[in-house]
Amino acid sequence: MKKVTAPYKYPRVIDFVSELPKTISGKIRRVDIRNKDNSKA
């Protein structure tokens, strides 16, 4: 993947989680993911 894409386009870190936060309708709650990421820093 790194050979074909520009360096700014691929992720530097990948975090694996057991479960993604979802809304009642089943969509992924991206805000919660961003907040969790910011709280680690």
N, C-alpha and C positions, 0 to 999 in steps of 0.2 A: 504494500500500500504506500509506503513512504517513497518508493521510487517513482510512482506515477503522479503523486499529488505534491503541491507546494507545502513547505514546512508549516505554514500558519494554518493549514486546513485540517491537519490531523490532531487528535487530542494528545496532550502531554501526559495526562494521568487518567486512568480509568478506575472508577470505584465500583465494585460489585456489591449489590445489596440484595437481600433475600426477597424484598417486596417493595413495590413503588406505591407512594401515597396516591389514592384515587378519590374522585368525587363520588357522589351518590349515583350519578349516571354512568360511572365507570371510566371517565377520562382521567388521565394522569395529571396530578396537581403539580405543575411545574414551579409554582411559587414556593411550595413547601420544599421542593428539591433545592431551589436556589438558596432559601433561607438556611437549610441544613448545611449547605456547602459554605456559606458565609460564616456560620457559627463555628466551623472547624478552624478557620484562619485566625 
